[in-house]
Amino acid sequence: MTKDLDRFFDWLEQRLQEDAESAFSARVLKELRYPANLVWMTSPDAAVVVNDPCGDTMEISLRLKGEAIAKATFFTDGCGPTLACGSMLTRLIQGMPLAEAMALQPHHLRRPRRPA
């Protein structure tokens, strides 16, 4: 019975891996497997909680140095793509002026397409 369960879980893990690789870019896969800045920041200078219509919640916390973002972290109960977005966003905004970060739009997280 144990061997059957082990085989089932190996099969399931392989299927999940294949599904993820067919659905997401290599960059998104890297970010969700090895997220940066996924930590609860104590005593941030600024923080915001975002609730997505799908039910995911993400908190983004900032430590400021003057008008610049010295450190950005996030914490989420969301799925893999949400985890990847938090990781990419916090990487992107660190060192950025706060006003510039506040002007970002979702498309800024996408990698520009290269001309064919």
Buried (B, 14 or more C-beta within 10 A) or exposed (E): EEEEEEEEEEEEEEEEEEEBEEEBEEEBBBBBEEBBBBEEBEEBBEBEEBEEEEEBEBBBBBBBEEEBBEBBBBBBEBEBBBBBBBBBBBBBBBEBEBEEBEEEEEEEBEEEEEEE
